[in-house]
Amino acid sequence: MITFKAPARKSARKRTRRDYAGLNSGQGSDPNRWMRILEGKIIKDDPFQRLKGHAVGLEWLADDESAMREPIVIATPEGLGMKMPPSNFTVDDVTQLIGGNMPVEVIGLSCFRLIISPN
């Protein structure tokens, strides 16, 4: 008796394809692809807890059940003990720091703020 193997199931979901040939030849990725992905989408307010920098510490870890289990938004970095880049820090500044031949994929800052912390 001859039996035939059923064809492999394929996912119908949309997914981006990697351009391995382009990566090998040194071509950069399209930075505007993120804007095309976001076009027509409704961006809702996030449900994340908002903390000030000085509130993030050992006491927060001990007292908050959701600490380090859920994302948080740090509204102001004062008190974190970190040096933050100035607000006018750009991709060109990153290029000067790490070099022009290092590929870095970025999202536009206005888009990033809209997604992470809409104000």
Biopython code that builds the backbone (N, CA, C, O; Angstrom):
import numpy as np
from Bio.PDB.StructureBuilder import StructureBuilder

atoms = [
    (1, "MET", "N", (0.835, -1.176, 0.000)),
    (1, "MET", "CA", (0.000, 0.000, 0.000)),
    (1, "MET", "C", (0.882, 1.243, 0.000)),
    (1, "MET", "O", (1.805, 1.343, 0.808)),
    (2, "ILE", "N", (0.616, 2.169, -0.875)),
    (2, "ILE", "CA", (1.392, 3.404, -0.990)),
    (2, "ILE", "C", (0.679, 4.506, -0.215)),
    (2, "ILE", "O", (-0.520, 4.725, -0.389)),
    (3, "THR", "N", (1.424, 5.190, 0.636)),
    (3, "THR", "CA", (0.856, 6.319, 1.374)),
    (3, "THR", "C", (1.643, 7.583, 1.035)),
    (3, "THR", "O", (2.850, 7.536, 0.797)),
    (4, "PHE", "N", (0.951, 8.684, 1.018)),
    (4, "PHE", "CA", (1.587, 9.959, 0.703)),
    (4, "PHE", "C", (1.688, 10.801, 1.965)),
    (4, "PHE", "O", (0.777, 10.845, 2.792)),
    (5, "LYS", "N", (2.819, 11.460, 2.079)),
    (5, "LYS", "CA", (3.038, 12.334, 3.229)),
    (5, "LYS", "C", (2.332, 13.664, 2.967)),
    (5, "LYS", "O", (2.449, 14.232, 1.881)),
    (6, "ALA", "N", (1.606, 14.153, 3.958)),
    (6, "ALA", "CA", (0.904, 15.429, 3.809)),
    (6, "ALA", "C", (1.926, 16.564, 3.688)),
    (6, "ALA", "O", (3.008, 16.497, 4.271)),
    (7, "PRO", "N", (1.571, 17.615, 2.919)),
    (7, "PRO", "CA", (2.520, 18.726, 2.780)),
    (7, "PRO", "C", (2.738, 19.419, 4.132)),
    (7, "PRO", "O", (1.856, 19.413, 4.991)),
    (8, "ALA", "N", (3.916, 20.013, 4.307)),
    (8, "ALA", "CA", (4.248, 20.705, 5.556)),
    (8, "ALA", "C", (3.335, 21.909, 5.736)),
    (8, "ALA", "O", (3.016, 22.615, 4.779)),
    (9, "ARG", "N", (2.921, 22.129, 6.976)),
    (9, "ARG", "CA", (2.062, 23.268, 7.284)),
    (9, "ARG", "C", (2.890, 24.539, 7.241)),
    (9, "ARG", "O", (4.012, 24.574, 7.747)),
    (10, "LYS", "N", (2.337, 25.587, 6.637)),
    (10, "LYS", "CA", (3.045, 26.867, 6.558)),
    (10, "LYS", "C", (2.225, 27.927, 7.255)),
    (10, "LYS", "O", (0.997, 27.952, 7.162)),
    (11, "SER", "N", (2.913, 28.791, 7.947)),
    (11, "SER", "CA", (2.254, 29.875, 8.674)),
    (11, "SER", "C", (1.756, 30.922, 7.682)),
    (11, "SER", "O", (2.434, 31.233, 6.703)),
    (12, "ALA", "N", (0.571, 31.462, 7.941)),
    (12, "ALA", "CA", (0.009, 32.498, 7.077)),
    (12, "ALA", "C", (0.300, 33.896, 7.618)),
    (12, "ALA", "O", (-0.092, 34.888, 7.002)),
    (13, "ARG", "N", (0.988, 33.990, 8.768)),
    (13, "ARG", "CA", (1.225, 35.314, 9.350)),
    (13, "ARG", "C", (2.281, 36.077, 8.550)),
    (13, "ARG", "O", (3.160, 35.492, 7.918)),
    (14, "LYS", "N", (2.158, 37.410, 8.603)),
    (14, "LYS", "CA", (3.132, 38.258, 7.927)),
    (14, "LYS", "C", (4.414, 38.285, 8.737)),
    (14, "LYS", "O", (4.376, 38.377, 9.963)),
    (15, "ARG", "N", (5.523, 38.206, 8.071)),
    (15, "ARG", "CA", (6.796, 38.341, 8.764)),
    (15, "ARG", "C", (7.807, 38.923, 7.790)),
    (15, "ARG", "O", (7.718, 38.731, 6.577)),
    (16, "THR", "N", (8.757, 39.627, 8.346)),
    (16, "THR", "CA", (9.768, 40.251, 7.511)),
    (16, "THR", "C", (10.798, 39.214, 7.101)),
    (16, "THR", "O", (11.128, 38.305, 7.863)),
    (17, "ARG", "N", (11.284, 39.362, 5.921)),
    (17, "ARG", "CA", (12.304, 38.457, 5.406)),
    (17, "ARG", "C", (13.669, 39.117, 5.565)),
    (17, "ARG", "O", (13.823, 40.302, 5.270)),
    (18, "ARG", "N", (14.631, 38.378, 6.016)),
    (18, "ARG", "CA", (15.996, 38.893, 6.133)),
    (18, "ARG", "C", (16.660, 38.868, 4.762)),
    (18, "ARG", "O", (16.535, 37.899, 4.013)),
    (19, "ASP", "N", (17.360, 39.939, 4.452)),
    (19, "ASP", "CA", (18.096, 40.027, 3.199)),
    (19, "ASP", "C", (19.553, 39.654, 3.471)),
    (19, "ASP", "O", (20.402, 40.528, 3.649)),
    (20, "TYR", "N", (19.833, 38.351, 3.502)),
    (20, "TYR", "CA", (21.173, 37.891, 3.834)),
    (20, "TYR", "C", (22.183, 38.305, 2.763)),
    (20, "TYR", "O", (23.338, 38.593, 3.074)),
    (21, "ALA", "N", (21.752, 38.334, 1.522)),
    (21, "ALA", "CA", (22.662, 38.752, 0.460)),
    (21, "ALA", "C", (23.061, 40.211, 0.664)),
    (21, "ALA", "O", (24.226, 40.570, 0.495)),
    (22, "GLY", "N", (22.099, 41.041, 1.024)),
    (22, "GLY", "CA", (22.398, 42.445, 1.274)),
    (22, "GLY", "C", (23.286, 42.637, 2.491)),
    (22, "GLY", "O", (24.171, 43.493, 2.492)),
    (23, "LEU", "N", (23.050, 41.836, 3.535)),
    (23, "LEU", "CA", (23.882, 41.923, 4.733)),
    (23, "LEU", "C", (25.326, 41.539, 4.425)),
    (23, "LEU", "O", (26.263, 42.181, 4.899)),
    (24, "ASN", "N", (25.494, 40.490, 3.630)),
    (24, "ASN", "CA", (26.848, 40.054, 3.276)),
    (24, "ASN", "C", (27.567, 41.069, 2.409)),
    (24, "ASN", "O", (28.789, 41.196, 2.488)),
    (25, "SER", "N", (26.820, 41.799, 1.576)),
    (25, "SER", "CA", (27.464, 42.774, 0.690)),
    (25, "SER", "C", (27.641, 44.132, 1.369)),
    (25, "SER", "O", (28.171, 45.063, 0.763)),
    (26, "GLY", "N", (27.197, 44.248, 2.624)),
    (26, "GLY", "CA", (27.406, 45.493, 3.356)),
    (26, "GLY", "C", (26.312, 46.521, 3.184)),
    (26, "GLY", "O", (26.472, 47.654, 3.639)),
    (27, "GLN", "N", (25.208, 46.177, 2.546)),
    (27, "GLN", "CA", (24.117, 47.118, 2.384)),
    (27, "GLN", "C", (23.425, 47.340, 3.716)),
    (27, "GLN", "O", (23.217, 46.404, 4.487)),
    (28, "GLY", "N", (23.073, 48.587, 3.974)),
    (28, "GLY", "CA", (22.373, 48.901, 5.206)),
    (28, "GLY", "C", (20.899, 48.587, 5.089)),
    (28, "GLY", "O", (20.374, 48.419, 3.989)),
    (29, "SER", "N", (20.235, 48.509, 6.225)),
    (29, "SER", "CA", (18.797, 48.268, 6.197)),
    (29, "SER", "C", (18.071, 49.595, 6.017)),
    (29, "SER", "O", (18.655, 50.662, 6.203)),
    (30, "ASP", "N", (16.818, 49.522, 5.662)),
    (30, "ASP", "CA", (16.014, 50.712, 5.408)),
    (30, "ASP", "C", (15.483, 51.272, 6.721)),
    (30, "ASP", "O", (14.637, 50.640, 7.353)),
    (31, "PRO", "N", (15.959, 52.450, 7.150)),
    (31, "PRO", "CA", (15.492, 52.991, 8.428)),
    (31, "PRO", "C", (14.032, 53.431, 8.398)),
    (31, "PRO", "O", (13.412, 53.570, 9.453)),
    (32, "ASN", "N", (13.477, 53.651, 7.224)),
    (32, "ASN", "CA", (12.079, 54.076, 7.131)),
    (32, "ASN", "C", (11.098, 52.923, 7.227)),
    (32, "ASN", "O", (9.886, 53.141, 7.226)),
    (33, "ARG", "N", (11.599, 51.710, 7.310)),
    (33, "ARG", "CA", (10.693, 50.568, 7.380)),
    (33, "ARG", "C", (9.860, 50.605, 8.655)),
    (33, "ARG", "O", (8.722, 50.134, 8.666)),
    (34, "TRP", "N", (10.418, 51.161, 9.734)),
    (34, "TRP", "CA", (9.662, 51.251, 10.983)),
    (34, "TRP", "C", (8.481, 52.195, 10.830)),
    (34, "TRP", "O", (7.406, 51.937, 11.372)),
    (35, "MET", "N", (8.669, 53.279, 10.101)),
    (35, "MET", "CA", (7.568, 54.208, 9.892)),
    (35, "MET", "C", (6.480, 53.550, 9.040)),
    (35, "MET", "O", (5.291, 53.765, 9.276)),
    (36, "ARG", "N", (6.882, 52.753, 8.057)),
    (36, "ARG", "CA", (5.892, 52.052, 7.224)),
    (36, "ARG", "C", (5.112, 51.032, 8.058)),
    (36, "ARG", "O", (3.913, 50.849, 7.850)),
    (37, "ILE", "N", (5.781, 50.376, 8.987)),
    (37, "ILE", "CA", (5.106, 49.413, 9.854)),
    (37, "ILE", "C", (4.078, 50.116, 10.726)),
    (37, "ILE", "O", (2.992, 49.584, 10.958)),
    (38, "LEU", "N", (4.414, 51.316, 11.215)),
    (38, "LEU", "CA", (3.534, 52.032, 12.131)),
    (38, "LEU", "C", (2.395, 52.779, 11.445)),
    (38, "LEU", "O", (1.417, 53.142, 12.098)),
    (39, "GLU", "N", (2.507, 53.013, 10.138)),
    (39, "GLU", "CA", (1.461, 53.755, 9.429)),
    (39, "GLU", "C", (0.121, 53.041, 9.564)),
    (39, "GLU", "O", (0.005, 51.840, 9.319)),
    (40, "GLY", "N", (-0.871, 53.802, 9.953)),
    (40, "GLY", "CA", (-2.219, 53.263, 10.053)),
    (40, "GLY", "C", (-2.501, 52.479, 11.316)),
    (40, "GLY", "O", (-3.618, 51.995, 11.500)),
    (41, "LYS", "N", (-1.518, 52.342, 12.193)),
    (41, "LYS", "CA", (-1.740, 51.604, 13.433)),
    (41, "LYS", "C", (-2.135, 52.584, 14.536)),
    (41, "LYS", "O", (-1.650, 53.715, 14.580)),
    (42, "ILE", "N", (-3.000, 52.145, 15.402)),
    (42, "ILE", "CA", (-3.399, 52.951, 16.547)),
    (42, "ILE", "C", (-2.443, 52.631, 17.689)),
    (42, "ILE", "O", (-2.280, 51.471, 18.067)),
    (43, "ILE", "N", (-1.816, 53.660, 18.232)),
    (43, "ILE", "CA", (-0.874, 53.465, 19.324)),
    (43, "ILE", "C", (-1.567, 53.845, 20.616)),
    (43, "ILE", "O", (-1.929, 55.002, 20.826)),
    (44, "LYS", "N", (-1.744, 52.869, 21.469)),
    (44, "LYS", "CA", (-2.448, 53.079, 22.732)),
    (44, "LYS", "C", (-1.455, 53.485, 23.816)),
    (44, "LYS", "O", (-0.252, 53.250, 23.702)),
    (45, "ASP", "N", (-1.989, 54.098, 24.867)),
    (45, "ASP", "CA", (-1.150, 54.399, 26.018)),
    (45, "ASP", "C", (-0.695, 53.096, 26.648)),
    (45, "ASP", "O", (-1.436, 52.114, 26.683)),
    (46, "ASP", "N", (0.535, 53.101, 27.147)),
    (46, "ASP", "CA", (1.041, 51.878, 27.753)),
    (46, "ASP", "C", (0.555, 51.747, 29.192)),
    (46, "ASP", "O", (0.265, 52.753, 29.839)),
    (47, "PRO", "N", (0.461, 50.521, 29.698)),
    (47, "PRO", "CA", (-0.020, 50.289, 31.063)),
    (47, "PRO", "C", (1.110, 50.239, 32.099)),
    (47, "PRO", "O", (0.890, 49.798, 33.227)),
    (48, "PHE", "N", (2.313, 50.686, 31.728)),
    (48, "PHE", "CA", (3.466, 50.492, 32.591)),
    (48, "PHE", "C", (3.503, 51.475, 33.748)),
    (48, "PHE", "O", (3.055, 52.616, 33.643)),
    (49, "GLN", "N", (4.048, 50.997, 34.846)),
    (49, "GLN", "CA", (4.230, 51.819, 36.029)),
    (49, "GLN", "C", (5.284, 52.883, 35.733)),
    (49, "GLN", "O", (6.290, 52.596, 35.085)),
    (50, "ARG", "N", (5.059, 54.109, 36.204)),
    (50, "ARG", "CA", (5.998, 55.195, 35.994)),
    (50, "ARG", "C", (6.667, 55.540, 37.318)),
    (50, "ARG", "O", (6.004, 55.764, 38.331)),
    (51, "LEU", "N", (8.002, 55.576, 37.285)),
    (51, "LEU", "CA", (8.782, 55.876, 38.476)),
    (51, "LEU", "C", (9.780, 56.981, 38.174)),
    (51, "LEU", "O", (10.189, 57.175, 37.029)),
    (52, "LYS", "N", (10.157, 57.690, 39.201)),
    (52, "LYS", "CA", (11.252, 58.652, 39.071)),
    (52, "LYS", "C", (12.533, 57.901, 39.385)),
    (52, "LYS", "O", (12.514, 56.890, 40.086)),
    (53, "GLY", "N", (13.640, 58.397, 38.865)),
    (53, "GLY", "CA", (14.915, 57.705, 39.017)),
    (53, "GLY", "C", (15.293, 57.397, 40.444)),
    (53, "GLY", "O", (15.810, 56.317, 40.729)),
    (54, "HIS", "N", (15.045, 58.332, 41.351)),
    (54, "HIS", "CA", (15.427, 58.119, 42.748)),
    (54, "HIS", "C", (14.577, 57.037, 43.418)),
    (54, "HIS", "O", (14.969, 56.520, 44.464)),
    (55, "ALA", "N", (13.421, 56.682, 42.842)),
    (55, "ALA", "CA", (12.548, 55.662, 43.431)),
    (55, "ALA", "C", (12.969, 54.245, 43.058)),
    (55, "ALA", "O", (12.494, 53.281, 43.659)),
    (56, "VAL", "N", (13.857, 54.106, 42.071)),
    (56, "VAL", "CA", (14.305, 52.788, 41.632)),
    (56, "VAL", "C", (15.536, 52.405, 42.452)),
    (56, "VAL", "O", (16.623, 52.942, 42.240)),
    (57, "GLY", "N", (15.360, 51.489, 43.376)),
    (57, "GLY", "CA", (16.466, 51.084, 44.237)),
    (57, "GLY", "C", (16.150, 49.788, 44.949)),
    (57, "GLY", "O", (15.198, 49.092, 44.597)),
    (58, "LEU", "N", (16.945, 49.465, 45.947)),
    (58, "LEU", "CA", (16.762, 48.212, 46.675)),
    (58, "LEU", "C", (15.422, 48.159, 47.392)),
    (58, "LEU", "O", (14.793, 47.103, 47.467)),
    (59, "GLU", "N", (14.985, 49.295, 47.918)),
    (59, "GLU", "CA", (13.693, 49.338, 48.610)),
    (59, "GLU", "C", (12.557, 49.004, 47.644)),
    (59, "GLU", "O", (11.635, 48.267, 47.994)),
    (60, "TRP", "N", (12.625, 49.545, 46.440)),
    (60, "TRP", "CA", (11.620, 49.253, 45.407)),
    (60, "TRP", "C", (11.632, 47.769, 45.081)),
    (60, "TRP", "O", (10.575, 47.152, 44.949)),
    (61, "LEU", "N", (12.828, 47.189, 44.948)),
    (61, "LEU", "CA", (12.932, 45.754, 44.651)),
    (61, "LEU", "C", (12.303, 44.902, 45.748)),
    (61, "LEU", "O", (11.643, 43.903, 45.464)),
    (62, "ALA", "N", (12.508, 45.298, 46.990)),
    (62, "ALA", "CA", (12.005, 44.507, 48.113)),
    (62, "ALA", "C", (10.492, 44.668, 48.298)),
    (62, "ALA", "O", (9.809, 43.708, 48.656)),
    (63, "ASP", "N", (9.970, 45.864, 48.058)),
    (63, "ASP", "CA", (8.569, 46.149, 48.379)),
    (63, "ASP", "C", (7.588, 45.900, 47.238)),
    (63, "ASP", "O", (6.416, 45.624, 47.494)),
    (64, "ASP", "N", (8.028, 45.988, 46.003)),
    (64, "ASP", "CA", (7.118, 45.895, 44.856)),
    (64, "ASP", "C", (7.114, 44.472, 44.298)),
    (64, "ASP", "O", (8.151, 43.968, 43.868)),
    (65, "GLU", "N", (5.953, 43.831, 44.306)),
    (65, "GLU", "CA", (5.820, 42.455, 43.793)),
    (65, "GLU", "C", (6.178, 42.352, 42.310)),
    (65, "GLU", "O", (6.705, 41.335, 41.859)),
    (66, "SER", "N", (5.884, 43.423, 41.553)),
    (66, "SER", "CA", (6.116, 43.376, 40.104)),
    (66, "SER", "C", (7.501, 43.884, 39.700)),
    (66, "SER", "O", (7.813, 43.949, 38.511)),
    (67, "ALA", "N", (8.330, 44.245, 40.679)),
    (67, "ALA", "CA", (9.666, 44.773, 40.374)),
    (67, "ALA", "C", (10.475, 43.749, 39.585)),
    (67, "ALA", "O", (10.572, 42.587, 39.978)),
    (68, "MET", "N", (11.041, 44.179, 38.497)),
    (68, "MET", "CA", (11.875, 43.379, 37.602)),
    (68, "MET", "C", (11.106, 42.251, 36.917)),
    (68, "MET", "O", (11.713, 41.361, 36.321)),
    (69, "ARG", "N", (9.782, 42.281, 36.997)),
    (69, "ARG", "CA", (8.949, 41.302, 36.298)),
    (69, "ARG", "C", (8.116, 41.971, 35.212)),
    (69, "ARG", "O", (7.683, 41.317, 34.264)),
    (70, "GLU", "N", (7.894, 43.262, 35.351)),
    (70, "GLU", "CA", (7.128, 44.033, 34.375)),
    (70, "GLU", "C", (7.932, 45.258, 33.980)),
    (70, "GLU", "O", (8.707, 45.779, 34.783)),
    (71, "PRO", "N", (7.754, 45.721, 32.756)),
    (71, "PRO", "CA", (8.472, 46.926, 32.330)),
    (71, "PRO", "C", (8.031, 48.141, 33.141)),
    (71, "PRO", "O", (6.895, 48.216, 33.607)),
    (72, "ILE", "N", (8.950, 49.087, 33.298)),
    (72, "ILE", "CA", (8.624, 50.358, 33.942)),
    (72, "ILE", "C", (9.103, 51.478, 33.041)),
    (72, "ILE", "O", (9.972, 51.275, 32.192)),
    (73, "VAL", "N", (8.540, 52.653, 33.225)),
    (73, "VAL", "CA", (8.990, 53.851, 32.524)),
    (73, "VAL", "C", (9.601, 54.756, 33.573)),
    (73, "VAL", "O", (8.952, 55.106, 34.559)),
    (74, "ILE", "N", (10.844, 55.131, 33.359)),
    (74, "ILE", "CA", (11.508, 56.041, 34.284)),
    (74, "ILE", "C", (11.349, 57.435, 33.717)),
    (74, "ILE", "O", (11.982, 57.797, 32.725)),
    (75, "ALA", "N", (10.482, 58.224, 34.369)),
    (75, "ALA", "CA", (10.121, 59.544, 33.860)),
    (75, "ALA", "C", (11.293, 60.511, 33.916)),
    (75, "ALA", "O", (11.549, 61.222, 32.945)),
    (76, "THR", "N", (11.999, 60.551, 35.014)),
    (76, "THR", "CA", (13.163, 61.430, 35.144)),
    (76, "THR", "C", (14.335, 60.606, 35.667)),
    (76, "THR", "O", (14.186, 59.882, 36.651)),
    (77, "PRO", "N", (15.495, 60.704, 35.027)),
    (77, "PRO", "CA", (16.628, 59.858, 35.405)),
    (77, "PRO", "C", (17.391, 60.331, 36.648)),
    (77, "PRO", "O", (18.300, 59.637, 37.102)),
    (78, "GLU", "N", (17.043, 61.497, 37.208)),
    (78, "GLU", "CA", (17.772, 61.981, 38.375)),
    (78, "GLU", "C", (17.666, 60.981, 39.512)),
    (78, "GLU", "O", (16.573, 60.525, 39.847)),
    (79, "GLY", "N", (18.782, 60.648, 40.095)),
    (79, "GLY", "CA", (18.814, 59.708, 41.200)),
    (79, "GLY", "C", (19.174, 58.293, 40.793)),
    (79, "GLY", "O", (19.339, 57.430, 41.655)),
    (80, "LEU", "N", (19.301, 58.032, 39.490)),
    (80, "LEU", "CA", (19.664, 56.687, 39.035)),
    (80, "LEU", "C", (21.156, 56.416, 39.180)),
    (80, "LEU", "O", (21.584, 55.263, 39.222)),
    (81, "GLY", "N", (21.936, 57.477, 39.256)),
    (81, "GLY", "CA", (23.381, 57.300, 39.304)),
    (81, "GLY", "C", (23.956, 56.986, 37.936)),
    (81, "GLY", "O", (25.015, 56.368, 37.822)),
    (82, "MET", "N", (23.251, 57.416, 36.898)),
    (82, "MET", "CA", (23.708, 57.185, 35.524)),
    (82, "MET", "C", (23.866, 58.522, 34.825)),
    (82, "MET", "O", (23.163, 59.484, 35.134)),
    (83, "LYS", "N", (24.778, 58.575, 33.898)),
    (83, "LYS", "CA", (24.934, 59.771, 33.080)),
    (83, "LYS", "C", (24.164, 59.554, 31.782)),
    (83, "LYS", "O", (24.474, 58.643, 31.014)),
    (84, "MET", "N", (23.178, 60.381, 31.547)),
    (84, "MET", "CA", (22.345, 60.256, 30.358)),
    (84, "MET", "C", (22.879, 61.182, 29.271)),
    (84, "MET", "O", (23.416, 62.246, 29.580)),
    (85, "PRO", "N", (22.742, 60.795, 28.003)),
    (85, "PRO", "CA", (23.179, 61.692, 26.932)),
    (85, "PRO", "C", (22.268, 62.916, 26.865)),
    (85, "PRO", "O", (21.113, 62.854, 27.285)),
    (86, "PRO", "N", (22.781, 64.023, 26.342)),
    (86, "PRO", "CA", (21.937, 65.214, 26.217)),
    (86, "PRO", "C", (20.789, 64.965, 25.251)),
    (86, "PRO", "O", (20.853, 64.052, 24.427)),
    (87, "SER", "N", (19.745, 65.770, 25.347)),
    (87, "SER", "CA", (18.559, 65.571, 24.503)),
    (87, "SER", "C", (18.857, 65.816, 23.025)),
    (87, "SER", "O", (18.107, 65.354, 22.164)),
    (88, "ASN", "N", (19.928, 66.529, 22.718)),
    (88, "ASN", "CA", (20.269, 66.787, 21.316)),
    (88, "ASN", "C", (21.263, 65.763, 20.766)),
    (88, "ASN", "O", (21.852, 65.990, 19.709)),
    (89, "PHE", "N", (21.460, 64.645, 21.462)),
    (89, "PHE", "CA", (22.340, 63.561, 21.023)),
    (89, "PHE", "C", (21.730, 62.893, 19.799)),
    (89, "PHE", "O", (20.562, 62.506, 19.835)),
    (90, "THR", "N", (22.481, 62.750, 18.727)),
    (90, "THR", "CA", (21.938, 62.252, 17.458)),
    (90, "THR", "C", (22.655, 60.980, 17.001)),
    (90, "THR", "O", (23.629, 60.536, 17.609)),
    (91, "VAL", "N", (22.147, 60.421, 15.926)),
    (91, "VAL", "CA", (22.769, 59.254, 15.309)),
    (91, "VAL", "C", (24.159, 59.616, 14.788)),
    (91, "VAL", "O", (25.072, 58.793, 14.833)),
    (92, "ASP", "N", (24.320, 60.833, 14.299)),
    (92, "ASP", "CA", (25.640, 61.274, 13.837)),
    (92, "ASP", "C", (26.654, 61.276, 14.982)),
    (92, "ASP", "O", (27.830, 60.980, 14.771)),
    (93, "ASP", "N", (26.203, 61.607, 16.186)),
    (93, "ASP", "CA", (27.091, 61.552, 17.355)),
    (93, "ASP", "C", (27.519, 60.117, 17.636)),
    (93, "ASP", "O", (28.672, 59.871, 17.990)),
    (94, "VAL", "N", (26.595, 59.167, 17.478)),
    (94, "VAL", "CA", (26.928, 57.757, 17.664)),
    (94, "VAL", "C", (27.956, 57.332, 16.622)),
    (94, "VAL", "O", (28.898, 56.604, 16.937)),
    (95, "THR", "N", (27.780, 57.780, 15.392)),
    (95, "THR", "CA", (28.720, 57.455, 14.317)),
    (95, "THR", "C", (30.118, 57.954, 14.651)),
    (95, "THR", "O", (31.105, 57.255, 14.423)),
    (96, "GLN", "N", (30.197, 59.152, 15.187)),
    (96, "GLN", "CA", (31.508, 59.686, 15.556)),
    (96, "GLN", "C", (32.131, 58.892, 16.698)),
    (96, "GLN", "O", (33.351, 58.737, 16.747)),
    (97, "LEU", "N", (31.313, 58.389, 17.613)),
    (97, "LEU", "CA", (31.836, 57.654, 18.763)),
    (97, "LEU", "C", (32.292, 56.238, 18.416)),
    (97, "LEU", "O", (33.354, 55.807, 18.865)),
    (98, "ILE", "N", (31.502, 55.509, 17.620)),
    (98, "ILE", "CA", (31.835, 54.101, 17.356)),
    (98, "ILE", "C", (32.437, 53.870, 15.984)),
    (98, "ILE", "O", (32.962, 52.789, 15.714)),
    (99, "GLY", "N", (32.369, 54.869, 15.107)),
    (99, "GLY", "CA", (32.941, 54.727, 13.779)),
    (99, "GLY", "C", (31.876, 54.533, 12.721)),
    (99, "GLY", "O", (30.812, 53.974, 12.989)),
    (100, "GLY", "N", (32.162, 54.990, 11.536)),
    (100, "GLY", "CA", (31.202, 54.946, 10.443)),
    (100, "GLY", "C", (31.027, 53.582, 9.807)),
    (100, "GLY", "O", (30.064, 53.368, 9.070)),
    (101, "ASN", "N", (31.937, 52.650, 10.073)),
    (101, "ASN", "CA", (31.838, 51.327, 9.442)),
    (101, "ASN", "C", (31.104, 50.309, 10.303)),
    (101, "ASN", "O", (30.978, 49.150, 9.908)),
    (102, "MET", "N", (30.618, 50.714, 11.467)),
    (102, "MET", "CA", (29.893, 49.797, 12.361)),
    (102, "MET", "C", (28.396, 49.921, 12.088)),
    (102, "MET", "O", (27.827, 50.994, 12.291)),
    (103, "PRO", "N", (27.739, 48.840, 11.629)),
    (103, "PRO", "CA", (26.292, 48.942, 11.360)),
    (103, "PRO", "C", (25.495, 49.022, 12.660)),
    (103, "PRO", "O", (25.685, 48.215, 13.570)),
    (104, "VAL", "N", (24.605, 50.003, 12.731)),
    (104, "VAL", "CA", (23.738, 50.185, 13.893)),
    (104, "VAL", "C", (22.337, 50.444, 13.381)),
    (104, "VAL", "O", (22.129, 51.368, 12.594)),
    (105, "GLU", "N", (21.372, 49.647, 13.812)),
    (105, "GLU", "CA", (19.996, 49.839, 13.391)),
    (105, "GLU", "C", (19.278, 50.690, 14.425)),
    (105, "GLU", "O", (19.343, 50.404, 15.620)),
    (106, "VAL", "N", (18.600, 51.723, 13.977)),
    (106, "VAL", "CA", (17.961, 52.653, 14.908)),
    (106, "VAL", "C", (16.516, 52.898, 14.516)),
    (106, "VAL", "O", (16.103, 52.625, 13.389)),
    (107, "ILE", "N", (15.756, 53.420, 15.471)),
    (107, "ILE", "CA", (14.399, 53.899, 15.236)),
    (107, "ILE", "C", (14.440, 55.387, 15.460)),
    (107, "ILE", "O", (15.114, 55.849, 16.380)),
    (108, "GLY", "N", (13.737, 56.157, 14.645)),
    (108, "GLY", "CA", (13.707, 57.604, 14.821)),
    (108, "GLY", "C", (13.270, 57.968, 16.226)),
    (108, "GLY", "O", (12.373, 57.332, 16.780)),
    (109, "LEU", "N", (13.888, 58.977, 16.807)),
    (109, "LEU", "CA", (13.631, 59.336, 18.197)),
    (109, "LEU", "C", (12.183, 59.723, 18.418)),
    (109, "LEU", "O", (11.602, 59.360, 19.440)),
    (110, "SER", "N", (11.577, 60.460, 17.475)),
    (110, "SER", "CA", (10.178, 60.848, 17.674)),
    (110, "SER", "C", (9.283, 59.608, 17.688)),
    (110, "SER", "O", (8.319, 59.548, 18.452)),
    (111, "CYS", "N", (9.592, 58.638, 16.860)),
    (111, "CYS", "CA", (8.829, 57.393, 16.835)),
    (111, "CYS", "C", (9.034, 56.631, 18.130)),
    (111, "CYS", "O", (8.076, 56.085, 18.677)),
    (112, "PHE", "N", (10.259, 56.579, 18.633)),
    (112, "PHE", "CA", (10.590, 55.867, 19.850)),
    (112, "PHE", "C", (9.859, 56.466, 21.036)),
    (112, "PHE", "O", (9.303, 55.733, 21.855)),
    (113, "ARG", "N", (9.851, 57.762, 21.138)),
    (113, "ARG", "CA", (9.139, 58.409, 22.246)),
    (113, "ARG", "C", (7.650, 58.138, 22.166)),
    (113, "ARG", "O", (6.992, 57.955, 23.190)),
    (114, "LEU", "N", (7.113, 58.110, 20.949)),
    (114, "LEU", "CA", (5.689, 57.886, 20.780)),
    (114, "LEU", "C", (5.301, 56.493, 21.264)),
    (114, "LEU", "O", (4.243, 56.314, 21.868)),
    (115, "ILE", "N", (6.147, 55.515, 21.000)),
    (115, "ILE", "CA", (5.828, 54.145, 21.380)),
    (115, "ILE", "C", (6.079, 53.926, 22.873)),
    (115, "ILE", "O", (5.240, 53.335, 23.552)),
    (116, "ILE", "N", (7.186, 54.378, 23.382)),
    (116, "ILE", "CA", (7.571, 54.047, 24.744)),
    (116, "ILE", "C", (6.885, 54.942, 25.780)),
    (116, "ILE", "O", (6.329, 54.457, 26.766)),
    (117, "SER", "N", (6.933, 56.238, 25.544)),
    (117, "SER", "CA", (6.413, 57.140, 26.575)),
    (117, "SER", "C", (5.615, 58.273, 25.948)),
    (117, "SER", "O", (6.126, 59.388, 25.842)),
    (118, "PRO", "N", (4.371, 58.022, 25.527)),
    (118, "PRO", "CA", (3.604, 59.087, 24.894)),
    (118, "PRO", "C", (3.255, 60.173, 25.908)),
    (118, "PRO", "O", (2.642, 59.902, 26.941)),
    (119, "ASN", "N", (3.650, 61.398, 25.598)),
    (119, "ASN", "CA", (3.364, 62.541, 26.487)),
    (119, "ASN", "C", (2.610, 63.607, 25.743)),
    (119, "ASN", "O", (2.278, 64.644, 26.317)),
]
sb = StructureBuilder()
sb.init_structure("model")
sb.init_model(0)
sb.init_chain("A")
sb.init_seg("    ")
for serial, (resi, resn, name, xyz) in enumerate(atoms, 1):
    if name == "N":
        sb.init_residue(resn, " ", resi, " ")
    sb.init_atom(name, np.array(xyz, "f"), 0.0, 1.0, " ", f" {name:<3s}", serial, name[0])
structure = sb.get_structure()
